[in-house]
Every structure is written in C-alpha cells, then in structure tokens.
C-alpha cells in the first residue's frame, strides 16, 4: 500500500521532537530507502547505526515514522521502519500564531545547520570543485519584491524543482546532493518595532508616554540640620 503524499503535522510537541538536524536527515534518508532497517539509514547518512536508535524512537513518538514489521537477514531478524507519509507539512491552522512562529523558526534553523555542516564537510574532503570550469555546487541569495499575485507562479516553480529532485532519489546513480530552497518575507527590526507600536491600544501608548515624562523620585540628599 503506497504511503500518503503529505502528512499535515499540527502538534507543536511533535515538531519539537523532529527539529534536530540528524532527525531531519534521517527522514530524508528514509525517503530514499524506506521501508528499511536502521542499518540502511546509517549507510546513507554515514553514521554509526547504534547512534540512530534513540532518534528513530523520537520520530516514531512524533508520528512521522512507524514500525513496519520485521525481516530476516541471515541468522538475524531486524526491525523495519517506514515513513507515515512521503512529505511533512506544518499544519499551522491547528496552532496559535506563537506556536506556528516557533515551528517555522525551528525548521529554518535546522535546515541552516544541515547546509552549513554539509558545506563544511564537502570543502574539507574535496567535494566542492569550485576551481573547475563547471563547478559541482551552486548557490545564490536573492532579494525580490513579490506581490500576492506572484506567489502561485512562484510555488509552481518550487513544486517543479521538488518533483525533479524526487525522481532522482534512487541511490547509486551519480552523486548525492543536498538541495534546499527557502523563501520568506523580510522584516527589518526597526520596522517591526514600529508596526508593533502601531498595534498597541492608544491608551497603552499614552500611559507609556506619561510614565516616561514623570519626574523621578527625589533622590537628592536631605539638607543637613544645623
């Protein structure tokens, strides 16, 4: 039975269990090889299998991985794991604004850590051949003004790239690449403070202003008695 395409995850606790770089990478590895045993995930990630069991338990607890029976390998039997769905999407509708913001920030921070570590390891071990005429990596940072009517077309481009990459998940062909794409609105801190002030009730702003105009308590020295 094929897996569902998307799991909408609306539990802040579940996201707190997922938001670790190694667990993100385990989910990505399982997209390539699940249903699978821990040993296969460890091989994809080039990590010791023993170090992944507790992380797998966290993913099961979060509801994104399930146990899918056991299989025999030689004289041993091993636990098989599978993803609950091919992809995970934040179910923001079931969260408060604060909870959704923490999940969004956590996802971006986790992705950033994975990208930084992958780049560091690639440089140290000769994986980035930037001096060649056709470099083996590509990166760019763009700031663009996008209107609401631009977003449907933008999402279609993102979906096309994701679909292209999903067709290349079969191990053994070419070189394994990390590809990530992030788009988010830019909010300058000063502007954010001004917007927050504009949302405060008028009375609250006036009280702050009045309190700041009050004279401080008399801290001068008492006159010396004669």
Buried (B, 14 or more C-beta within 10 A) or exposed (E): EEBEEEBBBBBBEBBBBBBBBBBBBBBBBBBBBBBBBBEBBBBBBEBEBEEBEEBBEBBBEBBBBBEBEEEEEEEEEBEBBBBBBBBBEBBBEEBEEEBBEBBBEBBEEBBEBBBEEBBEEBEEEEBBEEEEEEEEBEEEEEEEEEEEEEEEEEEEEEEEEEEEEEEEEEEEEEEEEBEEEEEEEEEEEEEEEEEEEEEEEEEEEEEEEEEEEEEEEEEEEEEEEE
